[in-house]
């Protein structure tokens, strides 16, 4: 029978009930308020006439259940409202667990957040072994924790070590990992999923039990010691005042040990408070900003199969490798084989790490080949230039590429700072050039700035946006302007750190102030990570463009080839990929946080005023995903509005009087204050 709009219940000849979720109007199942309410009604029927067994499954081919409906969170005004919403879901899942018959979750693809909690409420779980399975608790990335019983049932099933690894990191487990951990009881081919679930339910074998060690760790005395160790581990990645959710997860387990009704009640109360906290509201905002960036890909006007990359340095080589990883055929060109081979070696390491299976690694390796002669240009759907930042060199390269490119192929530059108008001056078709500014490291940084000129054809821009999404990256459309968006906003942060260092403030103290604000990395360490040569080059371009003073002390380091992490020494010494920071010297200046952060906000406002980017939401998303700007603050413009534009302008004026014109408030603050 059809239980409503989203759930369907069917009983077969053996009285096995098949409970199927097909959330209406969505491509993926989510546990929205109406889905939970409808499930409560379904449970009444199953409780009134219990079947011999119950199988819960998804009608969506892409996955089981993606979790709660995040849109429901935006309607919550108080912790009590959030508690009521969560408690309703808990109680429905409790009823599934309490059924007198065996129950099985038949998992195809993902089971995330509330979806995994639904599966955990069943007695057994069987999953498809087709490589698409992903089980996890990503809630911590939204500033909350599992709320439909996950903090309790996960610990009971697989033990505190695995449960905490999942909940505190948001890391998803693939099929074999999930089987080894005890999250699922069986893995079977997708075609056999229904039969396997049915057989498992009817056989009703003993349930999986956590290990003896995990049972010992769950005892009261052990919980206290392990909780402290978990908190120390979390504190290395996230500060309690910035991200309280992981600490709340640990505290729930320390107090209740995943035992008894009070553990569920405490979970609901805890997540209720978190859901309406400033951190969660900001992180939910970031979730929707990410969705918006993803949606910009739209429909691709150009089918991309072949990519040609010129420049096999760190950026060009890694862009080529990422394209091959994503299934494209890639040719990589440089002056000679000796310049291409290091990139191919790095690419193989990437493939081995990401793909793991030898056949997949081999296939990706075969898709990427050296092409010193540039023979791949005529077949390429996209040609990406990633050579050094020199206008004349880039123009000369385009003169050799453009005549050989097929009509309609995309010509893109990975420039981080040069104006497209200047680069395109000598092209036969200047309107075909577009910027695709990837960030380093390419395999980790999600954002790609997609840069247009005034004469960029709409179909060229759309092709670039769609190509970026094909690479599973977030496209940020912006206008050609000095520094574009990300570097323009980031450089004042780096520069001010250097100004402070020149005044005698300790490097480690400067970084600590930024970390206290919530930045993932201090500006000194970030400058070393980006490369001091890159910082110097981009900084000089922006200083000239905006008539600003630029710090000069890194010029000597660059001249001496002390470029930061990549050379082993820069502002810091680097060992094994980690900076060796000197001891902190003492209390930094009281105004240092504002000196580091407010110039970023000031240039963000300038980007909006100059229409470098279309709106504040796109800017906030771009800066978060491009620079790591403290996500829990929601983005630079969102943070500015929360703090108060008038107060920021007044503070900038104070800093201008003390330190100079680089703090002069942008004229765009008036519009933001309106």
Secondary structure by P-SEA (a helix, b strand, c coil): ccccccbbbbbccccbbbbbbbbcccccccccaaaaaaaaaaaaaaaaccccbbbbbbcccccccccccaaaaaacccaaaaaaaaaaaaaaaaaaaaccbbbbbbccccccaaaaaaaaaccbbbbbcccccccccccccccccccccccccccccccaaaaaaaaaccccccaaaaaaaccccccccccaaaaaaaaaaaaccccccccaaaaaaacaaaaaaaaaaaaaaaaacccccccaaaaaaaaaaaccccccaaaaaaaaaaaaaaaacaaaaaaaaaaaaaaaaaaccccccccccbbbbccccaaaaaaaaaaaaabbbbbbbccccccaaaaaaaaaaaaaaccccaaaaaaaaaabbbbccccccccccbbbbbccccaaaaaaaaaaccccccccbbbbbcccccccccccccccccccccccccccccccccbbbbcccccccaaaaaaaaaaaaaacbbbbbbcccccccaaaaaaaaaaaaaaaaaacccaaaaaaaaaaacccccaaaaaaaacaaaaaaaaaaaaaaabbbbbccaaaaaaaccccccccccccccccccccccccccccccaaaaaacaaaaaaaaaaaaacccccaaaaaaaaaaacccccccccaaaaaaaacaaaaaaaaaaaaaccccccccccccccccc
